[in-house]
Amino acid sequence: MSEKVKLTKAQEIEIQKLIESNDKEDIVSDHAQGAWMNDSPLNEISLDILIRALYFGYDTERTLEEKLVESYEKGYSLLPQHESNKAYRLGIERALEAFDIKVKGINA
């Protein structure tokens, strides 16, 4: 069995839209012929990656922001009022502040 490939969220969304109204064979054929619009996130992946995603499955890469929000919320959900959780969340906020990064759900 082949290993799942990694796709971006945008690529996953595009593939899901295509699967709703197309056969996998047609999607592969269109990709091989370069049928996507210039701004399609599928232009960033090879034919091999697309085939493996369609037939063997895929995992979606999370962005740094998504990972931070997940970690931030996870720390909060354990024991919201516990001092160590407050310190954990504050640490994430301070690190983002130090790098001048705004993340929706944390500090934006």
Secondary structure, DSSP 8 states (H G I E B T S, - for coil): ----EEE-HHHHHHHHHHHHHS-HHHHHHHHHTT-S-TT-GGGGS-HHHHHHHHHH-EEE---HHHHHHHHHHHHHHH-TT-HHHHHHHHHHHHHHHHTT---TTTT-
